[in-house]
Amino acid sequence: MCALLLQACSHTGYYAMTGHSKQADVIEASLQQALEHNPDGSSTYWADKSTGKSGYVMPVYEAHMHKSPCRHFELGYYFPDDSAEFYYGVACRQNQVWSIY
């Protein structure tokens, strides 16, 4: 299991997190959905059928930092060979978008 606290935003953050930029769009959409609408502990799942990779984004708990609402989250990343990696980060809401810190 891998853990990484992100200090970047959007696609750059996902590339730093997973090493794969191809899934960044679907992960971004899942992150925005999960952090905006899911209660803590409830996951939003994503899948890339072209590569067989899949995963989830799950808000873990809320916090307030940088004068904005923030949420700690977990991202699971599954590979076609049944291996998995898990990453942890914090995203804060700014201008109606969740940005990874």
N, C-alpha and C positions, 0 to 999 in steps of 0.2 A: 504494500500500500504506500502510495506517495502522498506527501502533503506539501502544499505550496501556498503561501499567502501572497496573493497577487498585488502588485503595485503598478498596474497598467490598466488601460481601458480597452474595451471593445475587442476588436479582432486581434490586436497585439497581445492583449491579456490572454486570450484563448490559445494563441500560438505558444506563448510562454508557458501556459498551463499544460497543454497537451502535446506540443511539438507538431501539431497538425493544423494547418490553417484551413483545410478544405471543409471542415465541419463548422467553421466559425459562424456562418450565417444561421444555421439551424440551432446551434448552441445559444447564440445571442437571442434568438426568438424565444427559446425555452427559458432562458434566464429572465428576460423581461416579463414573460407570462407568470413564471413561478414567484418572482419577488413581488410583483404587483398584486397578484390574486390569491396565492396559496397560503393557507395557514402554516405555521411552523410544523415541520415533519411531513408535509404533503408534497410529493414529487410531481414534476412535469417531465415527461419522457420525450426523447428525440431519437431518431434513427436515420442513418445514411445508407440507403439500400444499395448504392453503387459500390460501397466499400465494405458493407457488413458491420460497420461500427455503429454503436448505439450508446445511450446513456441516459442520465437524468440530472435534473437540477432540483435540489431540495433546500428550501429555507430552513435554517436551524433555530435561530433566535434573532430578535430585534435589538437594536442599539441606537444610540444617537451620538453621532460624531459630526464634526464639520458643520454644525448647525443644521443638519438634515437627517431625515430618517434613514437608518442603515439596517442592513440585514446580513448576518453571517449565513453562509450557504455551503452546501456540499455538492460537488459535481462528480458523478460516477461516469467513467468512460470505459466501455466494454469493447474488446477486440474480437474478431471472428474466431480466433483460436481459443476462446473462452477465458482469456486472461483479462484482468480488470485493473484499473488505476483509479484512485480516489483523490480528489483535490479539495481544498478548503479555502475560502476567501471571504471578503467583505465587500459589499456593494452598497453605495449610498445613492439616494434619489436626488437628482439635480435636474431642474428644467424638465420634469416629467419623464426622465429616463434614468434607469439604474446604471451606474458606472462602477466598475470594479476598482478597488483601491488595494 
